[in-house]
Amino acid sequence: MPKITINGKEIEFEKGMTVLQACELADVEIPRFCYHEKLSIAGNCRMCLVELEKSPKPIASCAMPAAEGMNIKTNTTFVEKARKGVMEFLLANHPLDCPVCDQGGECDLQDQSLYYGVDKSRFVENKRDVKEKYMGPLIKTQMTRCIHCTRCVRFATEVAGVPEIGAIGRGENMEITTYLEKSMESELSANVIDLCPVGALTSKPYAFEARPWELKKTESVDVMDAVGSNIRVDTYNWEVKRILPRLNNEINEEWISDKTRYSCDGLLKQRLDVPYIKKNNKLQKSTWDEAINLLVDKIQSVQPNEIAGHIGDMINMENALSFKKFFKTLKSENLEFREKNFYINPDEKMNYIFNSSIAGIEDTDLILLVGTNPRHEASILNARIRKTFVQKKIPIFSIGNPGDLTYEYEIIGDSTEDIKKIVNKEHDFSQKLLSAKKPIIIIGESALELKSGGYIFEEFKRFLIKNNLINENWNGLNTLVQNASTVGLLDLKILQDKKEKSSSFFDDLKNRKFKLLYLLGSDNLEFQKNDEFIVYQGSHGDRGAEIADLILPSATYTEQNGLYENLEGRIQECKKASYPIGEALEDWKIFNQIIKKLGSKDYKVNFDELRKEVLETAPNFSSINELPKKSVIKTNNIETSFFSEKIFVRELDYYYTNSISRSSKTMSECRQIRQKIKKDGTNN
Amino acid sequence: MSVKKVYDKQPKEFKFSDENLKKVEEILKRYPKKNKKSAVMPLLYLAQRQNDNWIPLAAMKYIANYLAMPYISVYEVATFYTMYNLAPVGKHFIQVCTTTPCLLRGADKIVKLCKENISPNENEISKKGNCSWMEVECLGACVSAPMVQINDDYYEDLDEKSTKEILISLIKDKPLKPGSYRGRKNTSPEKISIINGEKHA
């Protein structure tokens, strides 16, 4: 490996690194504004100047490729003077409004001017004035603070794939703006706030809410979709003030979606704080004792097989396990967690997870989307597909039309007939799929919901196995589930333990076989309410609570510890950042109370036992935060029936998918703007 | 120079004329097919020519769609270069060079005359509606400073008297001839002195 000398220390570096990266290897800190690991190199802030021996001028280390034998110095007076000069220019037009700036306390410019800047300004002229720009309901702008690093421009163009931000004018008059000041149409738009090294782009909902040093920071996991993005929850007293991404190159890199980031104001609204009982067709406040007594009476008045439970989209594994145990004591088997009756084969873990892994998308050479819109169903995963597309120009195909995905793809069919042709090698596409070394097939819930959902999944699986595309090194069969709880619940064998029965939960529900329906945080189940007694246990007064006869308040994902399994089958820990509101309790505690009232002696769990059991139950579990162990199946004997159907990609109301986002003011503003754009057609 | 403002009364539609479409094809041939967005500058210029010397937003959108570029990229280019006008200009568009050599030779007087005779502010159409003026950076004719560019022509070696004559002729819609107003041919030397027997300009 080539060698480079940095401050007299010789280190080895990899070919293709820049001087700045080599300096980082040598543990030498280089100040920078425009350089960012995940974006292209711009080299326009000049903050990273270093001295190169035999070069008369300082060099911009972020843009200079490191070469054998370079002698770099970063601690000389020459470098110090260069940095001071650059800093003085950057601050020439930067307002001194740190006391009223939301970035204060976590501002790169503030920190770096302290370490590398001059203590006073020689600039006596008027500072330039730039009008504020409108960038949508999420991004607050104060463009006088902008230092033109263009990180936001590069993010929008490269990562988000919506080239809508740009720099207009030139020289002193350069301004960063969106085209004609429209809001940015991306699910990842708010990441520019984190990228902005100064306070030019700050968070609109969080404006003037708190200072970073006042906040308690809890490292947690997101539950808005099944990706399981790593987040940091910042709380001030009880309130969740904001949610920020945490670096995890395996999953979300440095980005999170807007829904993950801004649903948090929904945690403060529409909350259920005390139990409610429906009396005279009106929900009235009640007490835990009264509520549980009523529930126990109801349970005892119906047959066990007339009790059914539905588990919602954001329930953690411990709570789900205790729910399952609770149903066991009730002797009922009618448990379900799917919102629509999509095909899933829970026998093997491989059948319901994203086997290629999110980071593995970067190794692929062909992607086939089957009835899925990853942009809305898993925005972060879509960003990874786009990254691979931009870097390697891989071909992407789709069956069904998902709309704009921020990258180019080819629609090769829209019906199950096309899939039949592909797996029978009668389609032009079959050859392409077979010639690919590491193809990825992503099957979405829209396809699995069809009558031939089973056919689609099992035949693709058979096809991949037959052609040795599922082996020890590569597994191209992927299911893209939409809810954070789905994979975890499948692991807990919520579906498997049911005895063979002729009718499914959905049929029974439709045929009004249930007398008591227990909704555990479940708001998206579509059915016609009849004379069932509905218990809703959850955190928000949303769709589930609307139809409930009895409401038991419980905690949200930021208010309790819990494990979630993301779509890759990676078990991650969501940590308690705040406390349940009012009299709300964690779900498992509520079940304990009910069971106690029911008079069952043998059953009382605590949380640690639940967690232990969850980890023991989960198949192929390796360790927390890691991918599950690989299992390779060599045969597929499952026979399914084929129906000729059209494959539609179900449109997801992106900003309104769960009870938290539906309660969030920010999300409904985003939704309104998105709908307006759709209606007016003023789309790029 | 300040950041250029987009005109508030924008036409709804823009399309290249048939004649210009032929030119566009000619222009596109100059660039590799995969890099056809390189043609954005000549196309913007063509649009400006077609649309009375200014570029409406509709034209930017049209060109962006034509070259499969994001709107913002075309917008960036159009706002970056000073020679693209984003608002209507007069039929006689006077660009006064005020960079150092011209300014030393009295460009400020020309600016003053423009303010008096055409409009008090830059980029404002005169009362009669046929002229507008603006200050620009070096037009590369320092040798015959001070000078102005009126539409496509250079008027050089100006002084207050000749400038006023030119401006009045423009207002009357009968423009005078371009070129030197001190009788120079091209940029030929005026006085020839003999130093040590050699001719010097």
Interface residues (C-beta under 8 A of the other chain):
Chain A: T157 P163 E164 I165 G166 A167 I168 G169 R170 G171 N173 E175 T178 Y179 L180 N684
Chain B: M1 S2 V3 K4 V6 L57 P70 Y71 I72 S73 Y75 E76 T79 F80
